[in-house]
Amino acid sequence: MPLVKGTFVTAQLQLIVSVEFVGMDGVLQRREVANVERIVDGGCLDYFGLSLEEGKEIQRRLQGELTQFQADQAAQRERKCQDCNRPRQVHDYRSRTINSLFGTCSVRVPRWRSCE
């Protein structure tokens, strides 16, 4: 989208990085991982591509989203009571740390109530 600055027109580039997941229920979920904006006046090479810091941040966020999605899917499998086959209620949520190739991720997982 061009921006007007005095008598000059400034061009702005926006890059939105998102990821799509399809869970056990078949529903598509889209999550935004990053939003990078650049002003592209004069074609300066400093504005091309991603910086190392931006690339690392996108990778960290992508790993976090993927790990949380997998934890959510695993938790849903455990929700059904093995005795009565009914869905259990959430007791509370806890934070868990997952170590991966790309670092550690903190995920939020439910603890289920016992059936009566």
Buried (B, 14 or more C-beta within 10 A) or exposed (E): EEEEEEEEEEEEEEEEBEBEBEEEEEEEEEBEBBEBEBEEBEEEEEEEEBEEEBEEBBBBBBBBBBBBBBBBEEBBEEEEBEEEEEEBEEEEEEEEEBEEEBEEBEBEBBEBEEEE
